[in-house]
Amino acid sequence: MSKISFTEVSAGNVELNREYPELDDPEVFENMVKVTLERMGERKCPHVRGQHAKATGCVTAEFQIANDIPPDLRHGVFRIPGHTFSAKVRFSNSDGTIEADGCKAARGLAIKLQDVVGLRALPGDGDGSQDFLMVNHPVFPFPNPKKYLETMKRMAFGEKLPIGEFMSHVAGKIFAGVHMKFFEPKELSIAEEIKGKHVASPLEISYWSGAPYWLGPASGEGGHAVKYSAVSRQKARTPIPEDPEKEPGDYLTQALMRGLRSQEAVFDFKVQLQTNADTMPVEDVSMEWDETVSPPITVATLRIPPQEVKASGDLATQCEAMSFNPWHALAEHRPMGGMNRLRKMVYAASVNERGSH
């Protein structure tokens, strides 16, 4: 099959359920790894994650596959209707630094299914899990690795200013924001929408994978490009704070503690199929896949039983030692698209950097 250019992809010359690794620029990937490691190395706590550094809670859960899952979606962990996996779930804030819960950021949901057996997406990956990573917004601000790198470089430039860790972090955001305001208004609009979401509890919101994944045979033929979402079933809703920055620094952790003290939390885990290669692209993660055109299908239920949530302790320690990575996956759930291919390199480098401290 002939190679394709960014221009051709933008013009709509793309196929359904296909990604285009020939678009990747190795220099962009290498520079992104370099920027990530430099930012981690300049922090007071270089052992923390490059992104989603602060956990707002880590819990145990069960992930039950739907009994009525459609036959063409029965691949990987969805292969056996009714099967239940044990899981660890990490709720987090998206910043790469440890900030108060009221700071403007995306909210993350990372699910690690345990004791998963099968052919791995990455040969030699001995993790033995299936990870699903999501945030509380359906798209990313940056369409592709090149645009993401450009913004991260501007943030890194501000963070190198000798004005203290907190102020340099703010300066980095300002540099990146000013550029987007004048030259990347779409990216800025998405970023502002994400950061403008006020959250009362991590248990009461929905999450999306943002980037696409393969769902089909390990051979890569006869399946679908999909996106995932997790939709809260919570009926009782906590009042949303008007000014989260005035809330206690751990208010989201407190909300988790209250929410799981005596009752379970339930999320419907859904799959959305790519039905149009032009309007639902694989290589542009800033474009939303219209859920009215391709309604998400419930394929599993994430159940978080009542439990004591602790900011520290054995479970929290285990969670922080874990690597949550979209490439900890079966071949039937292989990550797709340039942003996921970038994540493969960046996540591996981040894990190595954390382990060296």
C-alpha positions in Angstrom: 0.0 0.0 0.0 1.4 3.4 -1.0 2.4 6.0 1.6 0.2 9.0 2.3 1.0 12.6 3.3 -0.5 15.0 5.9 -1.9 16.9 3.0 -3.7 13.8 1.6 -5.0 12.9 5.1 -6.3 16.5 5.5 -8.0 16.2 2.1 -9.9 13.1 3.3 -7.9 10.4 1.4 -8.1 8.0 4.2 -9.6 4.6 4.8 -11.9 3.3 7.6 -10.3 1.5 10.5 -6.8 2.3 9.4 -3.9 4.3 10.9 -1.0 6.0 9.1 2.3 5.4 10.9 4.1 6.7 7.8 3.1 10.2 8.9 5.4 10.0 11.9 8.5 12.2 12.1 11.2 10.4 14.2 12.7 13.7 15.1 9.4 14.9 16.6 9.2 11.8 18.7 12.8 12.1 19.9 12.4 15.7 20.8 9.2 15.0 22.7 11.0 12.4 24.8 13.8 14.9 25.4 11.5 17.7 26.5 9.6 15.3 28.8 12.7 14.0 30.5 14.1 17.6 30.9 10.9 18.8 32.6 10.9 15.8 34.9 14.6 16.2 35.8 14.1 19.9 36.7 11.4 19.1 39.3 12.0 18.7 43.0 10.3 15.3 42.8 11.6 13.8 39.5 10.2 10.4 40.5 6.6 11.5 39.8 4.8 10.9 36.5 5.5 13.2 33.6 1.7 13.7 33.3 -1.1 13.1 35.8 1.4 13.4 38.6 -1.1 13.8 41.4 -3.5 10.9 42.3 -6.8 12.0 43.8 -7.4 8.4 44.8 -6.6 4.8 44.1 -9.3 2.1 44.5 -10.0 -1.6 43.8 -12.8 -2.4 41.3 -14.4 -5.1 39.2 -14.8 -4.9 35.4 -17.6 -7.1 34.2 -18.1 -7.7 30.5 -21.7 -7.3 29.3 -23.7 -10.4 28.7 -25.2 -9.0 25.5 -22.0 -7.7 23.9 -22.3 -7.8 20.1 -20.5 -10.7 18.5 -18.3 -8.5 16.3 -16.9 -6.7 19.4 -16.0 -9.9 21.3 -12.2 -9.5 21.1 -9.5 -9.3 23.7 -10.9 -8.7 27.2 -14.4 -8.5 25.7 -14.2 -12.0 24.3 -16.2 -13.8 27.0 -19.6 -12.3 27.9 -20.2 -12.0 31.6 -16.5 -12.4 32.6 -15.3 -10.3 35.5 -11.8 -8.9 35.8 -10.3 -7.5 39.1 -9.0 -4.0 38.5 -7.1 -1.1 40.1 -8.4 2.3 39.3 -6.4 5.5 39.7 -8.1 8.9 39.6 -5.8 11.9 38.9 -5.3 15.5 37.9 -3.6 15.9 34.5 -0.8 18.3 35.5 2.8 17.1 35.5 3.3 18.8 38.9 1.6 18.2 42.3 -1.0 20.9 42.5 -4.1 21.5 44.7 -7.3 19.8 43.4 -8.8 23.2 42.6 -6.2 24.0 40.0 -7.4 24.0 36.4 -6.7 20.6 34.8 -8.2 17.6 33.1 -9.3 14.8 35.5 -8.1 11.4 34.7 -9.4 7.8 35.1 -6.9 5.0 34.6 -8.1 1.4 34.7 -5.8 -1.5 35.0 -7.4 -4.9 34.5 -5.3 -7.6 36.1 -4.4 -11.2 35.1 -5.0 -10.6 31.4 -3.8 -13.4 29.2 -3.1 -13.2 25.5 -0.9 -11.9 22.7 0.5 -8.4 23.7 0.3 -5.3 21.6 4.1 -4.8 22.3 6.3 -7.9 22.1 8.0 -8.5 25.4 5.6 -6.5 27.4 5.4 -8.5 30.6 2.9 -6.3 32.4 0.0 -8.8 32.2 -2.6 -6.2 32.4 -5.0 -4.3 30.1 -4.9 -0.6 30.7 -7.6 2.0 29.7 -6.6 5.7 30.1 -9.2 8.4 29.9 -9.9 12.1 30.8 -13.1 14.0 31.3 -13.2 15.5 27.8 -13.8 13.7 24.5 -10.8 15.3 22.6 -7.3 16.5 23.1 -6.3 20.1 22.4 -3.5 19.1 20.0 -4.3 17.2 16.8 -1.0 15.4 16.3 2.5 14.9 17.8 4.1 17.8 16.0 1.5 20.3 17.4 1.8 18.8 20.9 5.6 19.1 20.8 5.5 22.8 19.7 3.4 23.7 22.7 5.4 21.6 25.2 8.6 23.3 24.0 7.1 26.7 24.8 6.0 25.5 28.2 9.5 24.1 28.9 11.1 27.4 27.9 9.1 29.3 30.5 9.8 26.6 33.1 13.5 27.2 32.8 13.3 30.8 34.0 15.1 31.2 37.3 12.0 32.5 39.2 11.2 29.5 41.4 9.5 26.2 40.6 5.9 27.5 41.0 6.3 30.8 39.1 8.3 29.1 36.3 5.5 26.6 35.9 3.0 29.5 35.6 5.4 31.2 33.1 5.5 28.2 30.9 1.7 28.0 30.7 1.6 31.7 29.9 4.1 31.4 27.0 2.2 28.5 25.5 -1.2 30.2 26.1 -0.2 33.5 24.4 1.1 31.7 21.3 -2.1 29.6 21.0 -4.3 32.8 21.4 -2.8 34.4 18.3 -1.8 31.3 16.2 -3.7 28.3 17.4 -7.2 29.5 18.5 -8.8 26.0 18.1 -6.2 24.4 20.4 -6.7 27.2 22.9 -10.5 26.9 22.8 -10.3 23.1 23.6 -7.7 23.7 26.4 -9.9 26.4 28.0 -12.9 24.2 27.7 -11.1 21.3 29.5 -9.7 23.6 32.2 -13.0 25.4 32.6 -14.8 22.2 33.8 -15.7 22.4 37.5 -15.8 19.0 39.1 -17.4 18.1 42.4 -16.4 14.4 42.5 -14.4 12.0 40.2 -17.2 9.5 40.7 -19.9 11.7 39.1 -18.4 12.6 35.7 -17.8 10.9 32.4 -14.5 10.1 30.8 -13.2 9.5 27.3 -10.1 7.9 25.7 -9.6 10.8 23.3 -7.3 8.8 21.2 -8.5 5.7 19.1 -7.8 2.0 19.5 -8.0 -1.1 17.5 -10.8 -3.6 18.5 -10.5 -6.8 16.5 -8.4 -9.8 15.7 -4.7 -9.6 16.7 -3.9 -9.8 13.0 -5.2 -6.3 12.5 -7.8 -7.3 9.9 -11.5 -7.5 10.2 -12.0 -5.2 13.2 -12.8 -1.6 14.1 -11.1 1.6 15.1 -12.8 2.6 18.3 -12.8 5.1 21.1 -13.7 4.3 24.7 -15.8 6.1 27.3 -16.8 5.6 30.9 -20.2 7.1 31.9 -21.1 7.5 35.5 -24.4 6.1 36.7 -24.3 8.2 39.9 -27.8 9.6 40.5 -27.1 11.7 43.6 -24.9 14.6 42.6 -22.6 16.7 44.8 -23.1 20.5 44.2 -20.5 21.7 41.8 -18.2 24.3 43.4 -18.4 27.8 41.8 -14.7 28.4 42.6 -12.7 25.2 43.0 -9.6 27.1 43.8 -11.2 28.1 47.1 -11.9 24.4 48.0 -9.5 22.4 50.2 -6.4 21.2 48.3 -7.5 17.6 48.5 -11.3 18.2 48.0 -11.5 15.6 45.2 -9.9 13.0 47.4 -12.4 13.9 50.1 -15.2 13.5 47.6 -14.0 10.0 46.8 -13.8 9.1 50.5 -17.4 10.2 51.1 -18.7 8.7 47.9 -17.3 5.2 48.6 -17.8 5.1 52.3 -21.1 3.2 52.2 -22.1 2.7 48.5 -20.6 1.5 45.3 -19.8 3.7 42.2 -20.7 2.4 38.8 -19.6 3.4 35.3 -20.9 2.1 32.0 -17.8 1.3 29.9 -18.6 2.0 26.2 -17.1 1.5 22.8 -17.7 4.0 19.9 -17.1 2.6 16.4 -15.5 4.7 13.7 -18.1 4.9 10.9 -16.7 7.7 8.8 -12.9 8.0 8.2 -13.2 11.7 7.3 -15.3 13.1 10.1 -14.0 10.6 12.7 -10.3 10.6 12.0 -7.7 8.3 13.6 -4.7 10.7 13.2 -6.4 13.9 14.5 -7.3 13.6 18.1 -8.7 17.1 18.3 -11.7 16.1 16.3 -14.7 14.7 18.2 -16.4 11.6 17.0 -20.1 12.5 16.9 -21.9 10.3 19.4 -25.2 11.0 17.6 -23.8 9.5 14.4 -22.1 6.6 16.1 -23.7 6.0 19.5 -21.4 4.4 22.0 -22.2 0.8 22.9 -22.0 -0.5 26.4 -19.6 -3.4 26.5 -18.7 -3.6 30.3 -19.5 -2.3 33.7 -16.9 -0.8 36.0 -18.0 -1.4 39.6 -16.1 0.3 42.5 -17.4 -1.3 45.7 -17.6 0.6 49.0 -14.2 0.9 50.5 -12.0 3.2 52.6 -10.1 5.5 50.3 -6.7 6.6 51.7 -4.3 9.2 50.4 -1.5 7.0 51.7 -1.2 3.4 52.6 -0.5 0.1 50.9 -3.0 0.5 48.0 -1.9 4.1 47.3 1.7 3.0 47.3 1.0 0.1 45.0 -0.8 2.5 42.6 2.0 5.0 42.5 4.5 2.3 41.7 2.4 1.0 38.8 2.8 2.2 35.2 -0.6 3.0 33.6 0.1 2.9 29.9 -2.2 2.6 26.9 0.4 0.2 25.4 -0.1 -2.2 28.3 -2.6 -3.9 26.1 -3.6 -7.0 24.2 -3.0 -7.0 20.5 -6.7 -7.0 20.1 -6.8 -3.5 21.8 -3.7 -2.0 20.2 -3.5 1.8 20.4 -3.9 3.6 17.1 -2.9 7.0 15.7 0.1 9.3 16.0 -0.6 10.5 19.5 -0.7 6.9 20.8 2.5 6.0 18.9 4.1 9.0 20.5 2.9 7.9 23.9 4.6 4.6 23.4 8.0 6.3 23.4 7.2 9.0 26.0 5.6 6.7 28.6 8.5 4.2 28.4 11.0 7.1 28.9 9.0 8.5 31.8 8.9 5.1 33.5 12.6 4.7 33.2 13.2 8.2 34.5 11.0 7.5 37.6 12.8 4.2 38.2 16.2 5.9 38.2 15.4 8.0 41.3 
